[in-house]
Amino acid sequence: QLNEGMLSGNVKRGVAEGRLQLIRTAKVDPHVFDHYSGLYEVSRDKLISITRFPPGPVYTDFETGRFGALFPLSEDTFFSGEAFMLPAPVDVRIKFLRNVRGEVMGLLFQQSGLPQKRARKINFRREEVSFSNGDVTLSGTLVLPNTKGPYPAVVRIHGAGPGRRVNNADELHAYHGIAFLTYDKRGVGQSTGDWRKSSFEDLAGDALAGVELLKGRPDIDSGQIGVGGGSEGGWVAVIAASRSPDIAFILTVAGPAVSYIDEVMLEVESGLRLKRGLTGKDLEDALAFQRLVLDLSRTGKTLSDEGWVKLQSAAEKVKSEKWFPYVEPDPRESFWWHRAPLIANFDPVPLWEKIKIPVLAIYAELDRNAPTPKNVERLEASLKKAGNKDYTIKIFPRANHEFLEAHTGFLDESPRLSRFVPGFFGTNIKWILEHTRKKRRRL
């Protein structure tokens, strides 16, 4: 049962003022979510996705962009609030429908003030697959269209941190005739290895192993396999494409096109300036200290006693500054210090300057993690230098790093947001179809 101890301060105030309600939730076996997960069709191109994310299911209405966490009223009926992680006031109710054999056949979707939608569940072919990169075994899922192949395909590359194969776009691609391979990042889920001890080149090798798997399948068009990377995955995607002539196109979503060091500095500056209000000398001093931290970490010197003493000595001189809590270095035990020498010297520009295959790069106006202006500028200059004649760069207004309609763009507001920006999901689907159909016509 929801109670005030489980709710945010804003929700507590809403309850006290009578604007919000507390709702008794049911205890549901988490395995039931596996039966509900999938794509539901209201009518042609009007789709609703149910995806199992920790700790429970999330819905996405691809027609309106609305999404939210689902909370159980019973084993087959769920509700969602007006924002992603706020359960009250109730705004959406979803009831799952079963046939006489108990199989999930569809759902009823009711949003406050709008007509009820009835949607049928589409069951795509899903194959559990595994592939290897050296001594690392990746475990994934290949989602295949219900139409006749061979199909164009996308290998999804994870962003930063641990990442499971869970994705709300895999079946959306299959719905439009595009095979989609997603896998547990190394060291996550059923994949072996450890992403925390891996370079971007290592992760690119994992993606290329996925490409190799698809190349050997008769139901995949081996000449139309692309890689798609979000955030940090944009770095990994360009490495993979630079190493293999088998990659036909690149999709990058909020992917940095500047060096790792420059990217971190842009992110830190964005937070200090726009969120913390630092200007003038305070901002300059904070960024100078952050640069010192990064310069030491990328060489691995912070792992030595001498380097650590140097960093702590510098920190001691500025620890009383108001900006220090926002740039204070992590403890030496943090895995980041150990991984930094593997990734912090990376610069994608020399690779982008050689990419001639089609590229779709999507960016967000309010992205504070991979600030858009400098990344777009660097990517476009690199692709022009490469002589690339087929690239598209699109910036979505009012979008944050996750492409949610945002106010500030900082991710701490994400639990209070309620929809993806218009056109986000359809952009890459349309682009892939246009490019793969163009290639088929030439053949």
C-alpha positions as CSV (number, residue, x, y, z in Angstrom):
1,Q,0.0,0.0,0.0
2,L,1.3,3.4,-0.9
3,N,1.8,5.7,2.1
4,E,3.3,9.1,2.8
5,G,6.7,7.5,3.7
6,M,7.0,6.3,0.1
7,L,6.2,9.6,-1.6
8,S,8.2,12.6,-2.6
9,G,7.8,16.0,-0.8
10,N,5.7,17.4,-3.7
11,V,3.4,14.4,-3.5
12,K,3.1,14.6,0.3
13,R,2.0,18.2,-0.1
14,G,-0.5,17.2,-2.7
15,V,-2.0,14.6,-0.3
16,A,-2.2,17.2,2.5
17,E,-4.0,19.6,0.2
18,G,-6.4,17.0,-1.1
19,R,-5.2,17.2,-4.7
20,L,-3.7,13.7,-4.6
21,Q,-4.9,10.4,-3.4
22,L,-3.2,7.4,-1.8
23,I,-4.0,4.2,-3.6
24,R,-3.8,0.6,-2.4
25,T,-1.6,-1.5,-4.7
26,A,-1.7,-5.2,-5.1
27,K,1.2,-7.7,-4.7
28,V,1.9,-9.2,-8.0
29,D,4.3,-12.0,-9.0
30,P,7.0,-10.1,-11.0
31,H,7.1,-13.0,-13.5
32,V,3.7,-11.8,-14.7
33,F,5.4,-8.8,-16.3
34,D,7.2,-11.1,-18.8
35,H,3.8,-12.0,-20.2
36,Y,2.7,-8.4,-20.5
37,S,5.9,-7.0,-22.1
38,G,5.6,-6.4,-25.8
39,L,4.1,-4.2,-28.5
40,Y,0.4,-3.5,-28.7
41,E,-1.4,-2.1,-31.8
42,V,-4.4,0.2,-31.5
43,S,-4.5,0.7,-35.3
44,R,-1.9,1.0,-38.0
45,D,1.2,2.9,-36.6
46,K,-0.7,3.7,-33.4
47,L,1.3,1.6,-30.9
48,I,1.7,1.1,-27.1
49,S,4.8,-0.6,-25.6
50,I,5.0,-2.4,-22.3
51,T,8.6,-2.9,-21.2
52,R,9.9,-4.5,-18.1
53,F,12.4,-2.2,-16.4
54,P,13.6,-2.5,-12.8
55,P,11.7,-2.5,-10.6
56,G,8.6,-3.0,-12.8
57,P,6.8,-2.4,-16.1
58,V,6.8,0.9,-18.0
59,Y,4.3,1.9,-20.7
60,T,5.1,4.1,-23.7
61,D,2.3,5.4,-26.0
62,F,4.2,5.9,-29.2
63,E,1.4,8.0,-30.7
64,T,1.4,10.7,-28.0
65,G,4.9,10.1,-26.5
66,R,3.4,9.6,-23.0
67,F,5.2,7.1,-20.8
68,G,5.2,6.1,-17.1
69,A,5.9,3.5,-14.5
70,L,3.0,1.1,-13.9
71,F,1.7,0.2,-10.5
72,P,-0.5,-2.9,-9.9
73,L,-4.2,-2.6,-8.8
74,S,-4.6,-6.3,-9.4
75,E,-2.8,-9.0,-11.4
76,D,-4.2,-7.7,-14.7
77,T,-4.9,-4.0,-14.0
78,F,-2.3,-1.3,-13.6
79,F,-2.2,2.5,-13.2
80,S,0.2,5.3,-13.7
81,G,0.4,8.9,-12.6
82,E,0.8,12.2,-14.4
83,A,4.6,11.8,-14.5
84,F,7.1,9.0,-15.0
85,M,7.7,8.0,-11.4
86,L,4.8,9.7,-9.6
87,P,1.9,7.3,-9.0
88,A,-0.6,9.9,-8.0
89,P,-2.9,11.4,-9.1
90,V,-3.9,8.5,-11.4
91,D,-3.9,9.5,-15.0
92,V,-3.6,6.2,-16.9
93,R,-5.2,2.8,-16.3
94,I,-4.2,-0.3,-18.3
95,K,-6.1,-3.6,-18.2
96,F,-4.5,-6.6,-19.9
97,L,-6.8,-9.0,-21.7
98,R,-6.4,-12.8,-21.9
99,N,-8.0,-15.5,-24.1
100,V,-9.6,-18.7,-22.7
101,R,-6.1,-20.3,-22.6
102,G,-4.8,-17.5,-20.3
103,E,-2.6,-16.0,-23.0
104,V,-2.3,-12.2,-23.1
105,M,-4.0,-11.0,-26.3
106,G,-4.3,-7.3,-25.8
107,L,-5.0,-4.4,-23.4
108,L,-7.4,-1.6,-22.7
109,F,-5.7,1.8,-22.3
110,Q,-7.6,4.6,-20.6
111,Q,-6.0,8.1,-20.1
112,S,-8.0,10.7,-18.1
113,G,-10.2,12.8,-20.3
114,L,-9.6,10.8,-23.5
115,P,-11.5,7.9,-25.2
116,Q,-10.4,4.4,-24.2
117,K,-8.1,2.6,-26.6
118,R,-8.2,-1.1,-27.2
119,A,-5.0,-2.7,-28.6
120,R,-4.0,-6.2,-29.7
121,K,-0.7,-7.7,-28.7
122,I,1.7,-8.4,-31.6
123,N,3.9,-11.4,-31.0
124,F,7.2,-11.1,-32.9
125,R,9.8,-13.8,-33.3
126,R,12.3,-13.5,-30.5
127,E,15.5,-15.6,-30.5
128,E,17.8,-15.9,-27.6
129,V,21.4,-15.7,-29.0
130,S,24.9,-15.6,-27.8
131,F,28.2,-14.5,-29.5
132,S,31.8,-14.1,-28.4
133,N,34.4,-11.4,-28.5
134,G,37.6,-13.2,-27.4
135,D,36.9,-14.7,-24.0
136,V,33.8,-12.7,-23.4
137,T,30.4,-14.2,-24.3
138,L,27.6,-11.8,-24.9
139,S,24.0,-12.9,-24.3
140,G,21.2,-11.2,-26.2
141,T,17.9,-11.2,-28.0
142,L,17.2,-10.9,-31.7
143,V,13.7,-9.6,-32.5
144,L,12.6,-10.4,-36.1
145,P,9.7,-9.0,-38.1
146,N,6.7,-11.1,-39.0
147,T,7.2,-10.3,-42.7
148,K,9.3,-12.2,-45.1
149,G,13.1,-11.5,-45.0
150,P,15.9,-10.9,-45.5
151,Y,15.7,-7.9,-43.2
152,P,17.9,-4.9,-42.6
153,A,19.1,-4.9,-39.0
154,V,20.4,-2.8,-36.2
155,V,22.8,-3.8,-33.4
156,R,22.1,-1.7,-30.4
157,I,25.1,-0.4,-28.4
158,H,24.7,0.6,-24.7
159,G,25.4,3.9,-23.2
160,A,27.5,4.4,-20.0
161,G,27.3,2.1,-17.0
162,P,25.7,-1.3,-16.8
163,G,23.1,-2.1,-19.4
164,R,20.7,-4.9,-20.0
165,R,19.1,-6.0,-23.2
166,V,15.8,-4.4,-22.1
167,N,14.7,-1.9,-24.7
168,N,11.3,-0.3,-25.7
169,A,12.3,0.2,-29.3
170,D,13.3,-3.4,-30.3
171,E,9.8,-4.5,-31.3
172,L,9.1,-1.0,-32.8
173,H,11.8,-1.7,-35.3
174,A,10.5,-5.2,-36.0
175,Y,7.0,-3.7,-36.6
176,H,8.5,-1.7,-39.4
177,G,10.4,-4.7,-40.9
178,I,13.8,-4.1,-39.2
179,A,15.5,-6.8,-37.2
180,F,16.9,-5.6,-33.9
181,L,19.7,-7.2,-31.8
182,T,20.1,-6.1,-28.2
183,Y,22.3,-7.8,-25.7
184,D,23.4,-7.6,-22.0
185,K,26.5,-5.5,-21.7
186,R,29.6,-7.5,-20.7
187,G,29.5,-8.3,-17.0
188,V,25.7,-7.6,-16.9
189,G,22.8,-10.1,-16.9
190,Q,23.9,-13.3,-18.7
191,S,27.0,-11.8,-20.4
192,T,30.5,-12.5,-19.1
193,G,33.4,-10.1,-18.7
194,D,33.4,-6.8,-16.9
195,W,32.5,-3.5,-18.6
196,R,34.2,-1.6,-15.8
197,K,37.6,-2.9,-16.9
198,S,36.9,-2.4,-20.6
199,S,37.9,0.2,-23.1
200,F,35.6,1.7,-25.8
201,E,37.5,-0.5,-28.2
202,D,36.7,-3.6,-26.2
203,L,33.0,-2.7,-26.3
204,A,33.2,-2.0,-30.0
205,G,34.5,-5.5,-30.4
206,D,31.4,-6.8,-28.7
207,A,29.2,-4.9,-31.1
208,L,31.2,-6.2,-34.1
209,A,30.7,-9.8,-32.8
210,G,27.0,-9.1,-32.9
211,V,27.3,-7.9,-36.5
212,E,29.3,-11.0,-37.4
213,L,26.4,-13.1,-35.9
214,L,23.9,-11.3,-38.1
215,K,26.0,-11.6,-41.2
216,G,25.8,-15.4,-41.0
217,R,22.0,-15.6,-40.9
218,P,20.0,-16.1,-44.2
219,D,17.1,-14.0,-42.8
220,I,19.3,-10.9,-42.4
221,D,20.5,-8.8,-45.3
222,S,24.2,-8.8,-44.7
223,G,24.6,-5.5,-46.7
224,Q,22.2,-3.6,-44.5
225,I,23.4,-4.0,-41.0
226,G,23.9,-0.9,-39.0
227,V,25.0,0.0,-35.4
228,G,23.0,2.3,-33.1
229,G,24.6,3.8,-30.0
230,G,23.1,6.1,-27.4
231,S,25.2,8.5,-25.4
232,E,28.6,6.8,-24.7
233,G,27.4,4.3,-27.3
234,G,28.0,6.9,-29.9
235,W,31.7,6.7,-29.3
236,V,31.6,2.9,-29.4
237,A,29.6,3.0,-32.6
238,V,32.1,5.1,-34.6
239,I,34.9,2.8,-33.4
240,A,33.0,-0.2,-34.6
241,A,32.2,1.4,-38.0
242,S,35.8,2.4,-38.5
243,R,37.0,-1.2,-38.0
244,S,34.5,-3.0,-40.2
245,P,33.4,-2.6,-43.8
246,D,30.3,-4.7,-42.9
247,I,28.6,-1.8,-41.2
248,A,26.2,-0.1,-43.6
249,F,25.1,2.9,-41.4
250,I,25.5,4.5,-38.1
251,L,22.7,5.8,-35.8
252,T,23.9,7.9,-32.9
253,V,21.5,9.3,-30.3
254,A,23.0,12.1,-28.0
255,G,26.3,10.6,-28.9
256,P,29.4,12.8,-28.1
257,A,31.5,13.8,-31.1
258,V,34.2,15.5,-29.0
259,S,37.0,13.8,-27.0
260,Y,36.2,12.1,-23.6
261,I,38.0,14.9,-21.7
262,D,36.2,17.6,-23.6
263,E,32.9,15.9,-23.1
264,V,33.3,15.7,-19.3
265,M,34.4,19.3,-19.2
266,L,31.3,20.4,-21.2
267,E,29.1,18.4,-18.9
268,V,30.7,19.8,-15.7
269,E,30.6,23.4,-17.1
270,S,26.9,23.0,-18.0
271,G,26.1,21.9,-14.4
272,L,28.2,24.5,-12.7
273,R,27.0,27.4,-14.9
274,L,23.3,26.6,-15.5
275,K,22.4,24.6,-12.3
276,R,24.8,26.0,-9.7
277,G,24.9,29.6,-11.1
278,L,28.7,29.9,-11.1
279,T,30.3,32.7,-13.2
280,G,33.5,34.5,-13.6
281,K,36.5,33.4,-11.5
282,D,34.6,30.9,-9.5
283,L,33.7,29.1,-12.7
284,E,37.2,29.3,-14.1
285,D,38.7,27.9,-10.9
286,A,36.2,25.1,-10.6
287,L,36.9,24.1,-14.2
288,A,40.6,24.3,-13.7
289,F,40.4,21.9,-10.8
290,Q,38.2,19.5,-12.7
291,R,40.7,19.6,-15.6
292,L,43.5,18.7,-13.1
293,V,41.5,15.7,-11.9
294,L,40.9,14.5,-15.4
295,D,44.5,15.0,-16.5
296,L,45.7,12.9,-13.5
297,S,43.1,10.2,-13.9
298,R,43.6,9.6,-17.6
299,T,47.3,8.9,-17.1
300,G,46.6,6.6,-14.2
301,K,48.6,8.7,-11.9
302,T,45.8,9.0,-9.4
303,L,46.3,5.3,-8.7
304,S,49.8,5.9,-7.5
305,D,50.6,7.3,-4.1
306,E,52.5,10.2,-5.7
307,G,49.6,11.2,-8.0
308,W,47.0,10.8,-5.2
309,V,49.1,13.0,-2.9
310,K,49.3,15.7,-5.7
311,L,45.5,15.6,-6.2
312,Q,44.7,15.7,-2.5
313,S,47.2,18.6,-2.0
314,A,45.4,20.6,-4.8
315,A,42.0,19.7,-3.2
316,E,43.2,21.0,0.2
317,K,43.8,24.4,-1.2
318,V,40.3,24.8,-2.6
319,K,38.1,22.7,-0.4
320,S,36.6,25.8,1.2
321,E,35.4,27.2,-2.2
322,K,31.6,27.1,-2.7
323,W,32.1,25.1,-5.9
324,F,34.2,22.4,-4.4
325,P,31.4,19.9,-3.5
326,Y,30.4,19.8,-7.1
327,V,33.8,18.8,-8.5
328,E,35.3,16.9,-5.5
329,P,37.1,13.8,-6.8
330,D,35.7,10.4,-6.1
331,P,37.4,8.1,-3.6
332,R,40.3,6.2,-5.0
333,E,38.3,3.0,-4.5
334,S,35.9,4.0,-7.2
335,F,36.0,1.8,-10.3
336,W,36.1,5.0,-12.4
337,W,39.7,5.8,-11.3
338,H,40.7,2.4,-12.5
339,R,38.8,2.6,-15.8
340,A,39.8,6.2,-16.6
341,P,43.2,5.3,-18.3
342,L,41.3,3.0,-20.6
343,I,38.8,5.6,-21.9
344,A,39.8,9.1,-21.0
345,N,42.3,9.5,-23.8
346,F,39.7,8.7,-26.5
347,D,39.0,11.2,-29.2
348,P,36.5,10.2,-31.9
349,V,37.3,13.1,-34.3
350,P,40.0,11.2,-36.3
351,L,37.5,8.3,-36.8
352,W,34.6,10.5,-37.8
353,E,36.9,12.2,-40.4
354,K,37.0,8.9,-42.2
355,I,33.4,7.8,-42.1
356,K,31.7,7.8,-45.5
357,I,28.7,5.5,-44.8
358,P,25.3,7.1,-44.0
359,V,25.0,8.6,-40.6
360,L,21.9,9.7,-38.6
361,A,22.8,11.8,-35.5
362,I,20.1,12.9,-33.2
363,Y,20.6,15.5,-30.5
364,A,18.6,17.2,-27.8
365,E,18.4,21.0,-27.3
366,L,18.5,20.8,-23.5
367,D,21.0,18.0,-23.2
368,R,23.2,18.7,-20.2
369,N,25.1,15.4,-20.3
370,A,26.3,15.7,-23.9
371,P,25.8,19.4,-24.6
372,T,24.6,19.7,-28.2
373,P,26.2,22.8,-29.8
374,K,29.9,21.7,-29.5
375,N,29.1,18.1,-30.4
376,V,27.1,19.0,-33.5
377,E,29.7,21.5,-34.6
378,R,32.5,18.9,-34.2
379,L,30.5,16.1,-35.9
380,E,29.5,18.1,-38.9
381,A,33.0,19.4,-39.4
382,S,34.4,15.9,-39.2
383,L,31.9,14.4,-41.7
384,K,32.5,17.3,-44.1
385,K,36.2,16.6,-43.9
386,A,35.5,12.9,-44.6
387,G,33.6,13.9,-47.7
388,N,30.5,12.2,-46.4
389,K,27.6,12.9,-48.7
390,D,24.9,11.2,-46.7
391,Y,24.5,12.4,-43.2
392,T,21.6,13.8,-41.2
393,I,21.9,15.8,-38.0
394,K,18.6,16.6,-36.2
395,I,18.2,18.5,-33.0
396,F,14.9,18.1,-31.0
397,P,13.7,21.2,-29.2
398,R,13.0,21.1,-25.5
399,A,14.5,17.6,-25.2
400,N,16.8,16.4,-22.5
401,H,19.5,13.7,-22.7
402,E,16.8,11.0,-22.7
403,F,14.7,12.9,-25.2
404,L,12.0,13.7,-22.7
405,E,10.2,17.0,-22.9
406,A,12.1,18.9,-20.3
407,H,12.2,22.2,-18.5
408,T,15.8,22.4,-17.2
409,G,17.4,19.5,-19.1
410,F,19.0,18.1,-15.9
411,L,18.2,14.5,-15.3
412,D,17.1,14.9,-11.7
413,E,13.8,16.3,-13.1
414,S,13.2,13.1,-15.2
415,P,10.9,11.4,-12.6
416,R,8.6,14.3,-12.9
417,L,8.4,14.3,-16.7
418,S,5.7,12.6,-18.7
419,R,6.4,12.3,-22.4
420,F,9.1,11.9,-25.1
421,V,9.5,14.8,-27.6
422,P,7.2,14.6,-30.7
423,G,8.8,12.7,-33.5
424,F,11.6,11.1,-31.6
425,F,10.7,7.4,-32.1
426,G,9.7,7.8,-35.7
427,T,12.8,9.7,-36.9
428,N,15.3,6.8,-36.9
429,I,12.7,4.3,-38.2
430,K,11.9,6.5,-41.2
431,W,15.6,7.2,-41.9
432,I,16.5,3.5,-41.8
433,L,13.7,2.5,-44.1
434,E,14.5,5.3,-46.6
435,H,18.2,4.2,-46.7
436,T,17.6,0.5,-46.9
437,R,14.9,0.8,-49.5
438,K,17.1,3.1,-51.6
439,K,19.8,0.4,-51.5
440,R,17.4,-2.3,-52.5
441,R,16.3,-0.3,-55.5
442,R,19.9,0.0,-56.7
443,L,20.3,-3.7,-56.4
